[in-house]
């Protein structure tokens, strides 16, 4: 089993432990000795992409909607960089955010110009 398989299966099992669906996954990936960063960039959506684009990108590689939801859920557990949130908090709070949650986020990200290396929960 490759490192890639272990990471993928761990993420999948973490989703199950949090009450999400168990998605069957193929194993047998081979680890590489070189990076394919540019290729990955073409197939992994940006956090600001629309859900339509995200679904389209993943479906083009054979990943169905249920698996995309599981993947997105796995990536929403844990921490996020404030730099990805502040545009919804400053100068005014995005009206689509729950007001009490927005206030909580402002305590975690107190500056509109955060250090991009600092995470919040």
N, C-alpha and C positions, 0 to 999 in steps of 0.2 A: 504494500500500500504506500502510495506516495505522500509527501507532505501536503500536496494540494488536496488529496482525498481526505486526509485527516482533518484539515481545516474545514473543508466543505461539510463533512459528516458531523464535526463538532458544532458548527453553526446550525445545521439541521436539527441536531438533538437538543441544542439550547432552545430552539424555537418550540419544540415539543414540550420541554420542561416548563416553558412559560405559558403553555396552554394552546399553542398554535398547532397547525396541521403537520402530520408527518408526511413529507414528500419523498417518494422513492428517488434514489439517485444512483447513477451509474458510477462505478469506481474503475480504477485502472489507469488513471491519469499518470503520465510520466513527468517527473520533475525535469527541469531544464538547467543547463549550466549558463544560459544567457537570458537576458531580459528582452521581452517583446513589448516594451512599454507603449510604443506607438500603436501597435495592433490593438492592445488592450484599450487604449484611449478611444479607438474607433467603435468599440463595442460596449463599453461601460458608460452608462448615462451620467450626466452631471447632476448634482443635487438640485439644480434649479430647472431641470428639464420638465416638460409637461408629462403627465401620466400617459398620454397617448404616445409620445415619443419613447418613453421608458418601456411601455408594453411592446411597441413595435421593435425596438432594438433587441429586447430579450426574445421575443417570438421569432425573430429572424435567425436566432441560434438554436431554436427548438425548445425554449423554456416557456411553459404555459402560464396562464394568468395566476393560477394558484401558487405556483413556484415563485413567480415574481412577487406576489404579496408576501410570501414567506421570507424571501430575500430582503425586501424592503423593511419588513418587521424586524428582522435580525439586525439590520443596520440602524434601527431606531432605538435599540436597547443599549444603554450605556451613556456615552458622553458625546458631546458635540462641541465644536469650536465656536466661541462667541462671535467670531467674525462672520459666521453663517447665519446669525440671528439678529444682529443689531439693526439691520435695515428694516426689520419689522417692529423694533422697539423705539428707535430714535429717528427723527426728532419727536414723532408722535407714535403711539402704539397702533399697530395694524388693527383695524376694527374687526377683522375676522378671527383674531386671537381671543380666547377666553380672558377677560380682564384680570381676574385673580392670578391666572397662570402667567400672564404677561408681567404683572408686578413681581411675581416670584423670579421670572427670568431676568428682570432688571436688577434684582439683588445679586444674581449670579454673574451678570454681564453689566456692571455699573457704568461702563464707558461706551460711547458711540464709536470709539477708536481703540478696540481691544488689541492686545498682544495676540497675534494669530497662532501662537503656540499653546495658549492656555485653553483648557477644556472646561466645560460646565456639564451639569447633569440635567 
